[in-house]
Amino acid sequence: MAMMNDSMTDNLDSEAPIIRIRDLVFRRGRKTILDGISMDIHRGSIVAFMGPSGAGKTTILRLISGQLRPDEGSVEVNGQLISSMSDRELQHFRRNIGVLLQDGALFTDLTVFENIATPVREHTDLPEPLIRRLVMSKLSAVGLGGIEERMPHELSGGMARRVAFARAVVLDPDIMLYDEPMTGLDPIAVSTIRTLMRETNKALGLTSLIVTHNVTQMQLLVDYCYIIASAKVAGEGRPADLNVSTDPGVDQFMNGKVEGPIPFHYQPPTSRWGLLD
Amino acid sequence: MERFTGPISQAGQCVLFLFRMLAGVRFSGSQVLTVLQQTYLIGARSLVIIMICGFFVGMVLSLQAINALEQFGASDQVSLLVGKSLFRELGPVLTALLFAGRAGTSITAEIGLMKATNQIEAMELMAIDPIQRIALPRFAAGVISVPLLTALFNALAILGSVVFSIGVMDLDAGIFWSKLQTGIYFEQDFLGGLWKSVVFGGTISLIAVYFGYSAKPTGSGVGTATTNTVVLSSVLVLIFDFIMTSFLT
């Protein structure tokens, strides 16, 4: 697997990036969530965003999918500037991205079959027998053939995540965005999802972006990793390089240390605590 | 200042939400199908409560009317009094209040919970407009259901009146029905009340979908939104009732 990762990224370095982010600044009220982030993501790669909770990893995914607009800087996907798209262009653009949200976000009032069929019905005019064949093939690709008539609340966490995965790839997108795809799953389900992500990325020629906290799984899965902390890119590189990094911020995160440049206090203690001094 | 401008901007956003919903009307097969499904879920499932309440409102109205009219020796006018008050006011208003409690709350809670579990976000990311897919069918179902439920409420209330006046109080059935037939006008009384109920249905379901959609995606946020739906839609129903009755009849 490691060999494949290396050869893949080597080949891709020469190509134009599918996602190009330049000097990205995003603020929420007075708080700066992202401050001057730049990155190039190459076609066919699997890239992880890691970092402490609330560091702005999910915000990057939302800026790429066009749910949020940057205050400064640019996000380009396939050469198109996301921030300048109209709502209609954005709708069209989103047909080419698949998203797996935390917990799957299956539609609770629809069966598994209808959940996966929803994007197909919405964006194509395929006849019913073809929709059925497409949905069933995706369902069996995630190893869940035969559960199409079940409701989402009848599924285990891992099964629900796999159904959501099938729904996300049913229209064969170019880019997959995963928001903590492994959180809350048992080790077997984690490995299943990881294998699916890797194999689908290869088979469909996707580019995958993953927000995750799971350092071990990240090392097994991704080609390249960005560590986001305090609104900036604290470190980046291939998982093997990050492991041996001497950068204190990267070392703190990769090894889960309390002490380091990423502070324990959310805000530095102020003089308002004067009574205790 | 926020306390004064807050409700005004909410009202404005609610109206914009209505326009965004109406812009999504397509009359396509799938849209009609979802409207029918929602009409079943929120309309047909409210039938039992509406029918029971209608029946007892008819009985109690007759009881009070007979008590009052007896003093003037006019208890044979009971069907006229019950009919007029029912068709013009009580039918539409009580049905609307019951509908707000039974269906309005469930719409808000359902949409709020969909938001809290990221289903709305997932829909946006699939390039599906959730206002068109989730809000519009529920709104349309409310507009369709409330007048139909009102008509049924009226029918059951008349039945309740018949049971009490004729069955219990031994009034003459012929006089009861003839007073009802000659004294109640289809256009003024029945349709006058029915069109009010269309407005009530629209008001309640608009508030219900809007509050569900704008609820904070937390447990307490959904709870607050559900309470607000009942409170605001009940108050608005009574205010609109007065306005429509005084200016338009």
Contacts between the chains, C-beta under 8 A, distances in Angstrom:
chain1	res1	chain2	res2	distance
A	65	B	125	6.0
A	67	B	121	7.6
A	67	B	124	7.0
A	67	B	125	7.4
A	91	B	127	4.5
A	91	B	129	7.9
A	92	B	127	7.3
A	94	B	124	8.0
A	94	B	125	6.2
A	94	B	126	7.1
A	94	B	127	4.1
A	95	B	127	5.3
A	97	B	125	7.4
A	99	B	122	7.1
A	99	B	125	4.4
A	99	B	126	7.9
A	101	B	118	4.9
A	101	B	121	6.6
A	101	B	122	5.7
A	101	B	125	7.7
A	102	B	118	6.9
A	103	B	117	6.9
A	103	B	118	6.8
A	105	B	117	6.3
A	105	B	118	3.9
A	105	B	119	5.3
A	105	B	121	6.8
A	105	B	122	3.9
A	106	B	119	7.6
A	107	B	114	7.9
A	107	B	119	5.6
A	107	B	122	7.7
A	107	B	123	7.8
A	108	B	114	7.4
A	108	B	117	7.1
A	108	B	119	6.9
A	118	B	126	7.0
A	118	B	128	7.1
A	119	B	126	4.7
A	119	B	127	7.9
A	119	B	128	7.3
A	121	B	30	7.2
A	122	B	126	6.9
A	122	B	127	7.4
A	122	B	128	5.1
A	123	B	127	6.9
